[in-house]
Amino acid sequence: MIKFENSFHKLNADFYENVIPSKPPKPELISFNKSLSYLLGIKISWIESIEGLECFTGKKVIKNSNPLAMVYAGHQFGNWVPRLGDGRAILLGEILDQNNERWDIQLKGSGLTPFSRNGDGKAALGPILREYLMSEAMYKLGIPTTLALFIAKTGENVYRDKVFPGAIITRVAKSHIRVGTFQYFASLGKYNLVKELMDYVIKRNFPEINTDKNSKIANGAEDFHSDVSCDIEPPLGTMLQLHVLPECGGDTMFANMYMAFEALSNPMQKFLSDLKASHESEHFYRGRYKAESNGASKIEYPSAIHPVIRTHPETGKKAIFVNKFFTTRILGLKPQESKFILDFLFSHIEKTEFQIRYRWNKNDMAFWDNRCTLHKAIWDYFPNERKGRRVTIKGDKPI
């Protein structure tokens, strides 16, 4: 028996549909990949057993596998198709190999899914044999590809232009996530799910991009924020010059809070304009700075109350003034209500239509208005460095 888990199944349910593979009437092993079996730590005796045959043909659901069909979009037959998905592929889950690396296990040809459209979700023996041979050939040539672990006849016929014997292939890959998975949610404007998927991919497939929390502190922050909004008089602007840059990455995103406010409905604008929010810093700064060497035993962490919608003192225009870093609650609302409104605003202010992305050149200087602009650094350049000099300009109390 092999140990399974399905971390993809733990993501938001919008990413997939739960499915149960069709049970083939008379599964029969054709071939399996011994070298891949060794790598995955799967015993040959188990693969050749009745249990192995039933598990890798979908007749028996492996414990903790949580079979699912993944949703995605993409271009097919020369056209953009906003919703495709796995029409005849079912992701069983993941297995850790002998090097502690994670591999997806997927069945192809194991029956209908919600994305099968007018198909039957089955596969004919000929194409399955070709995929088995071609994937192995591509792998030996050093071309990144899915690998074929196991192929078997199903004991039933499939109907195309002719009648063919049915078959199932067990695919193995580091990931079955597609570019189209990101495209699907981006096209729907669900950028929170794009971020959730990206965080998942980085954590699972590119852990070297993430470092410990101290590295993030030194190199910038990954959420949109206004500098030190926890101060009673936050900076009116920031100047940043970078003199050390990574070869690739390290961009800065900026978001226009005038536009974010103007995109709200009139009733929502009016509702938010009457609210005030608490901006606190202890949860962010605690543990990052040591107490003063003069014997002080306690650090004072700044906090302030600011309007949710502030009026710019120079332009007179209104802008949303909350951010994930420092804004913790809305005054006068119940905790659940405050969380609901803040979650809505945090999602709203990150919409791409309010953003620009700035790609730095060495010694560039950026100057932005903290009263109507949020920003965030893109932390995608580990183990390289990005260094610069920052100056904030004294501001006034938001109104």
N, C-alpha and C positions, 0 to 999 in steps of 0.2 A: 504494500500500500504506500502511496505517496501523500505527503502533507501539502495541502492546498490552502491558499487564502485568496481573497479577491479585493485588493485595496481600491480598485476602480469602483467597485460596488458601494464603497463608503462615501463616494462623492455625491453631489446633488443628484437626485433621481432624474433630472432633466437630461442627464448625459447618456442614458441607456433605457432599454426596456428589458424587464425580466422575461426570460424564455426557458422552456424546457425542451431539450433536444428530442427529436423523434426517435422512437425505439426501432432500430432495424430488426427485421424478422429473423434473419440468419446471418449475423456478422461472421466474416471469415478473414483472418489475418493474411495479408499479401506480403508485406515487408515492413521492417522498421529499421531505424538508423541507430546502429549499435554505438558508434562513437558519440553521438549526441546523447544517447541514454547514459553513457558513462559520465559525461560532463554534468548532466542533470542529477546524477546520483540515483537514477531509477534502475532497480535490479532487473536484469534481463529475464530472470525467472518470473517476475511479476508481470512484465509486458507480455510474455508468452502465455500467461495464465488466462483462464476464463474471465477473471475479474479485470485484468488489464485490458482484454479485448472489449469487454462491455463498457468500461470507463472511457476508452478512447474511441468508441463509436457512438457514445451517447445513450447506450441502452441502460446504463447505470450512472446516476449522478454522484460524483465524488463528493465526499463530505467536505464542507466549507468552500465548495467551488463557486456557488452562486452564479449559474450561467446567465449571460446577458448578451444582448445585441446592442452595439454602440451606434449612436446617432452621429451623422456628419453631413456636410453639404459638399458641393464640388461641381466640377465641369464633367459632363458625361455626354458622349455623342455630339460634341461640339457646342454644347449649351450649358449655361449655368443652371444647376438644379438645386433649389434651396433646401431640400430635405431628401437625403439618400438613406444612409444607414446600412448596417450589415444585413443583406438580404438572404444570405445563406451561410453566414459565419456566426459562430457563437463562442464568445469568450468564456472559458471555464474559470480562469483565475490565474494565479501565479505560483511558481515553485522556486525555491532557492537552490542554486547549484552548489557544487562542492567548494567554489570560491566565494560563496555567500552573495552571488549576484542573482538578481531577480529576472525571471523569464515568464512571459505570457504563454499560456497554453490555450489554443483555439481550435475548434472543430470547424471544418468547412464541408458542407454537403449534408448537414445533420437536420435539415427540415426548415419549416416555415418560421419566419420572424415577423414582427410588425412592419418590417421594411422590405419584405419580399416582393411587394407590388404585385405584378401578375405572375410571378414565378412560383416554383414549388419548394425552393430552398434546398433542393437536392443537387447532386453532382454525378456526372457520368464517369465511368472508370477511366476512359481515355484521357480526358483533361486532368484527372487526378494524378495519373502516372506521369504525364508531362510535367506537371508542377513539381512532383517529387524529384524528378531527374534534374529539371532546370534549376531548382533552388539549390540543390547540392552542387551543381556545376558552377553556379554563380558564387557560392560560398568559397569554393576552392580557388576561384579566380580573384578572390579578395573583394568582391562586389557586395556591399551591404544588402541583405535580403532576409526574408523570413526563411526559417529552416523547416524541413519536413521530418517529423519524428516517426510517423506511423501511418500506414494506409491499409484499408480493409474494404472488402466488398460488403454490401449491406444485405444481400440476399433478395433485393427487389429491383424491379426495372424502373428506369426513368425515361420519360417520353420527350424527345426533341423532334427533329425531322424524321428520326427513326427511333426504334426502341434500343436502349443501351442498358447494360448492367450498371447498377448504382454503386457508388463508393463514397468513402469518407476519408479525408486526410486530417491528421493532427498537426497543426502548425505550431511553431515555436518562434518567438521573437522577443527582443528586449522591450518592445512596446508595439501595440497595434493602434495607438493614437495617430490620427492623421492631421495634416494641415486643415483638411476640411472640417474637422471637429471644432477647431478654433473659428473657422469661417462661418459655421452654422450659427454659433452664438453671437458672433460679431454682427452678422446680418440681421439678427433679431434685436440688436441693441442691448443684449444681456452681457454687458461688459464685466459685471461682477462674476459671471460664470467663466468668462474668458480668463480672468485673473485666477479664479479657483483652479482651472485646468492648468494654467501656466505654472502656478505654485506646485501643483501635483507633479507635473512633468519634471520640473527642476529638482524637486526633492527626490524623486525616484530615479531619474535617468541622468541628471547632471548635478549630483551632490557637491561637486567641486565648486560650483558657482556660489553656493551658500557657505558661509564661514560662521564662526561663533559670533555672539551678540556684540562683543567688543570690536570686531572688525566693522560691523555695520555702524557702530557709534563713530568710529574714526573716519569712515568713508561716506557718510551721508545717510539719509533716511529714505525709506521706501514708500511712504505714504504722503499724499499731498498735505501740505501744511503752510501756515503763515508763521514766519519766524517769531518765536517767543510771544505768542498771543496770550500766554499766561501772565504777562506783565500788565500792570494797570495802564501803562502807556506803551503799547507795543511799538516796535520800530516802524517808521513810515516807509522805509525802503531798505534794500540790501544791495551791496556791491560785492561781486565775487569775481576774482581773477584766478584762473588755473594755470599753473606753470609746470605741472607734471601730469601727463595724460597717459592712459593706457593706449596701446596700439589700436584697440577696437573697444567700443562701448563707453560707458560713463557719461551718457547724455543726461540732460536735465529737462524735465517736463514742466511746463507752465500752464496754469488753468485760469481763465478769465472769469472772475466772479461777478462782473457786471452782466455778462452773457448768461451765466447760470441763474441769476435773479430774474432777468428778463424772460427767460424760458419758462418760468413758473406761471401758472394761471393767476388771474387777478385775485380770486378768493384766497389762494395759498399765499400770495405776496402779502396780502393784508393780515392774514393770520400770523405769519412769521414775524411781521414787522412789530408786533406787540410783545414779542418774546425776548427774554434775556437768557444767556447761557453762562455756565461756570467753565472757566478755562483754568485747569490745574496742571501742576508739573511734577508733583512728588512721584506719581506712578511712572513717570518717564525718566526722571533724573536720579531716583533713589539707587544707591549702589554704584553710580557712575563717577561720583566725585567724593573724595575723602574729606572728613571734617578738617576745618582750618587747624593749622599747626599751633595756633596760639592757645590751645586748650579748649576751644569750643567743642562741646559734646554733641551739638545738634545743628544740622544745616536747616536753614529756613528755605522752603520751596515756595516760589512765588505762585500766586493765584489771583484771579480777577474775574469780575462779572462784566460781560460785554453784551451788547445787543446782537441777536441772531442776524439781523439785517442792519448793517451800518451805512451811514451816509458819508460819502467821501467829502472831506472838508474843502477840497479844491474844486472838484467838478460838480458836486451836488448830486451825483448819481448814487444809486443804491447798489450794494453788493452783499452777497452772502458772506458771513464772517464766522464760520465754524470749520474745524478741521479735526481729523482723527487723532492727531498728536495730543492736543491739549483740551479739546472740548469734551467734557465728561457728562454733563446733564443740562437739561433745560429747566429753569426755575419755574415753580408753580404747577408743574405737571407731575402726575404719578410716575413712578420709575418705568413702568411698562410703556406709558405714553411717551415719555422722554426718549426712551430707547428707540421706539418706532420712528419718531420724527427725526432723530439724529441719524439712524440707519438710512432713512430715505434721503436725507440731505447728503450724507457721505457718498452714497451711490450716485446721486444726481450730479454733484460737483465734479465727478470723475468722468463724465461723458466726454467722448472724444471730440465732439463738436465744439467744446470750449477750450481745447488744448492746442498747444504747439510743442514740438520737440526740438530742442536746441542741441546741435552737435558742436562740440568745442574744438577750437584750434588752440595750440599752445599760446599762452599769454592773452587770450581773449578776456575781456571783462564784460560781465553782464550786470545790468542795473535794473531792478524791478521794484514796483510799488506794492508793498505788503498789504496795503489797505484794500486792494481790489484784485490781488493776484495770489494764487497758491502755487507751490512748486514742489517737486520731489526729484531726488537723484535716482538714476537707474543703476542698481547695484548688479552689474553683469560683467565685471572685468577681473574678478579674482583669478589668479593671484597677483595681478598687476596693481599698480597704485594710481591714485588720482589725488593730487595735492594742490592746494591753493590758499589764497588769502581772502578773508571775508570781513567786511565792515558793515555794521548796521547803523542806520541813521535814526536818531532820537525822534519819536513820534509823539502823538497826543492821545488822550483818552477817546476811544471810539464812541460815537453818538449815532 
